[in-house]
Structure formats: C-alpha cells, structure tokens
Amino acid sequence: MMRHLFALLLLLVIGGEQARAQLPAGADEAELKAAILFNFALFTEWPADTLPANAPLRLCVFQGNALLTALSGLQEKQVNGHRVLVRTLPATPGGAQLATCHLLVLDAQDRERWALLKHDLATSSVLTIADDRIIGANGAMISFGIDNRRVGFDVDMVPVRQARLTLSSKLLRLARSVQ
C-alpha cells in the first residue's frame, strides 16, 4: 500500500501544475491523506527559533479526528532531520499546548473549535491543514481533500506569511489555487 501512496505522491511532485493524481484502486483514503500531510511537512520550512535542529516535529490532531489512526503511522518518521511526534490534543487545549505544535490537522468536527482558535494561532508558526473546505475557507493555511477520487489542495499565503513559514515553490505549483 505504501508503495502505491509514494508513487502517487511522486506523480504529484513531478507532474507539473496540472497534475491531479487519482486514488489507486483499493487505496485507503485515510492513509493517503496521512501521506499527503507528511509531504506537506517535507515541503515546509519553519523558522529556526520554532523548530531548532534535531528537535521533534510535532503533528497535532484533536481527539476524534477521522485521520488520527492513519496519522499515528507517521510517528517517528523523519522530516528534514526532525522526528515526527503525533500528539492528540484534548477537546479544549490551552494556548501553551497549541504553541508546541508545528502542524495542526483539522477536519469537519473542528469547525467551532477553529473559529475560537484561529486568532490565537495567527502569529504562531503552526502549519494549519484542513481536511474540510469550510475551515479551509476560513483561515487555514492549506485545505485539501479527495473529490471524485482525485487529490487536490488549496493554499492561503496570508496566514502562511503571518506564521513566518515558507512553503516550497514545488508544493505551490501543485496547488489548485494559491491566494
């Protein structure tokens, strides 16, 4: 299965601007989304003061997120010299908990929570990724999904810049839209 996922992701990376990869037959959608999230991390650069060399990269997700099990498979993988730690956040995390995250993965169950948290995260160097179009349209940095078995994502550069993050031009070329 992982061979299929990485082949799909390779197609996305080298396929050019119009590449829209299709899910392989029998692919698990949650595992594919987890692999895509992993690649978003690979193509993101955090400020050195928020992700020092050899520090772990903390991928945070709220309890009940549909991708939690698949994301747990990323635990201990390496992203640009940083070991991935998957953290499950409580329903109402404190600001200190969120500040330790490098990626925050959101889905439809997080809509109300996002409305309350997005202002606290506005200047934090936390890459916010939404598997939900409504959250994506309301300030998440990357919103992605699979429609008709096709993978696609959109990027909002305003919060990316506010968070002092750098997204690779290779990643941006593959987006459906960059605002």
C-alpha positions in Angstrom: 0.0 0.0 0.0 2.7 2.5 0.9 4.4 1.8 -2.4 1.2 3.0 -4.2 1.0 6.1 -2.0 4.5 7.2 -2.6 4.2 6.5 -6.3 1.1 8.8 -6.3 3.0 11.4 -4.3 5.9 11.2 -6.7 3.4 11.8 -9.6 2.1 14.9 -7.7 5.6 16.3 -7.2 6.9 15.8 -10.8 3.6 16.0 -12.6 3.6 19.8 -13.1 1.0 22.4 -12.4 -2.0 20.5 -13.8 -1.2 17.2 -12.1 -4.2 15.7 -10.4 -3.5 12.3 -9.1 -6.2 9.7 -8.9 -6.5 7.3 -6.0 -5.2 3.8 -6.8 -7.8 1.1 -6.7 -8.1 -0.3 -3.1 -6.2 2.6 -1.6 -7.2 3.6 1.9 -8.3 7.2 1.8 -7.1 8.0 5.4 -3.7 6.5 4.7 -3.4 8.5 1.5 -4.3 11.7 3.3 -1.8 11.0 6.0 0.9 10.5 3.3 -0.1 13.8 1.8 0.1 15.6 5.1 3.6 14.1 5.6 4.6 15.6 2.2 3.2 19.0 3.2 5.6 18.8 6.1 8.5 17.8 3.8 7.9 20.9 1.7 7.5 23.4 4.6 10.3 25.3 6.3 9.8 26.5 9.9 11.7 29.4 11.4 14.8 28.1 13.3 13.5 29.7 16.6 10.4 27.5 16.4 11.9 24.3 15.1 15.6 24.0 16.1 17.9 21.5 14.6 17.2 17.9 15.9 14.0 19.0 17.6 11.0 16.8 17.0 8.3 18.0 14.6 5.0 17.9 16.5 2.0 17.0 14.4 -1.1 17.7 16.4 -4.7 16.5 15.9 -7.8 16.7 18.1 -9.4 13.7 19.7 -11.9 12.1 17.3 -10.3 13.3 14.1 -11.0 10.8 11.4 -7.4 10.7 10.4 -6.0 10.0 13.9 -5.2 6.3 13.3 -3.6 6.9 9.9 -1.6 9.9 11.3 -0.3 7.7 14.1 1.5 5.7 11.4 3.7 8.8 10.9 5.1 8.6 14.4 8.9 8.5 14.5 9.2 9.1 10.7 11.8 11.8 9.7 11.0 15.1 8.1 14.1 17.0 7.1 16.1 15.7 10.1 13.2 16.0 12.5 11.5 13.0 14.0 7.7 13.2 13.8 5.7 13.1 17.1 2.0 12.7 16.7 0.1 14.4 19.6 -3.6 14.0 20.3 -5.0 17.3 21.7 -7.9 17.4 24.2 -11.1 19.0 23.1 -10.2 22.3 24.6 -6.5 22.8 24.5 -4.7 25.6 26.2 -2.6 28.1 24.2 0.6 26.5 25.6 -0.4 23.1 24.1 -1.1 24.6 20.7 2.1 26.6 20.8 4.2 23.4 20.9 2.6 22.1 17.6 4.3 22.5 14.2 1.3 21.1 12.2 -2.3 21.2 13.3 -4.6 18.9 11.3 -8.3 19.9 11.3 -11.4 18.2 10.0 -15.2 19.0 9.9 -15.6 18.2 13.6 -13.3 21.1 14.4 -15.2 23.9 12.8 -16.4 25.5 16.0 -13.1 24.9 17.7 -11.3 26.5 14.7 -13.4 29.7 15.0 -12.2 30.1 18.6 -8.5 29.1 18.0 -7.6 30.7 14.7 -6.9 34.1 16.2 -4.6 32.5 18.8 -2.7 30.8 16.1 -2.4 33.7 13.7 1.2 34.6 14.6 2.3 31.1 15.8 4.5 29.1 13.4 1.9 26.3 13.2 1.0 25.0 9.8 -2.7 24.6 9.8 -4.1 22.0 7.4 -7.8 21.4 7.0 -9.5 18.3 5.6 -12.6 20.5 5.4 -13.5 23.2 2.9 -15.3 25.4 5.4 -12.3 25.6 7.7 -10.1 26.0 4.6 -12.1 29.0 3.5 -11.8 30.5 7.0 -8.1 30.9 7.5 -6.4 27.5 7.4 -3.2 27.6 5.5 -3.8 24.5 3.4 -7.1 22.9 2.7 -7.1 19.6 1.0 -9.3 16.7 0.1 -10.2 14.0 -2.3 -13.0 14.6 -4.7 -14.1 12.0 -7.2 -11.1 10.0 -6.2 -8.8 12.9 -7.2 -6.4 14.6 -4.7 -6.2 18.4 -4.6 -5.3 21.2 -2.3 -5.5 25.0 -1.9 -3.1 27.3 -0.2 -3.8 30.6 1.6 -0.5 32.5 1.7 -1.7 35.3 4.1 -1.7 33.1 7.2 1.4 31.3 5.9 3.4 34.6 5.8 2.0 35.7 9.2 3.3 32.5 10.7 6.7 33.0 9.2 6.5 29.7 7.3 8.0 29.0 3.9 6.3 26.6 1.5 8.3 25.2 -1.3 7.6 26.5 -4.8 7.3 22.9 -5.9 4.4 22.5 -3.5 2.8 25.7 -4.5 2.9 24.8 -8.2 0.8 21.7 -7.5 -2.0 23.5 -5.6 -5.4 24.0 -7.3 -5.1 27.6 -6.1 -2.7 29.9 -4.2 -4.2 33.0 -2.7 
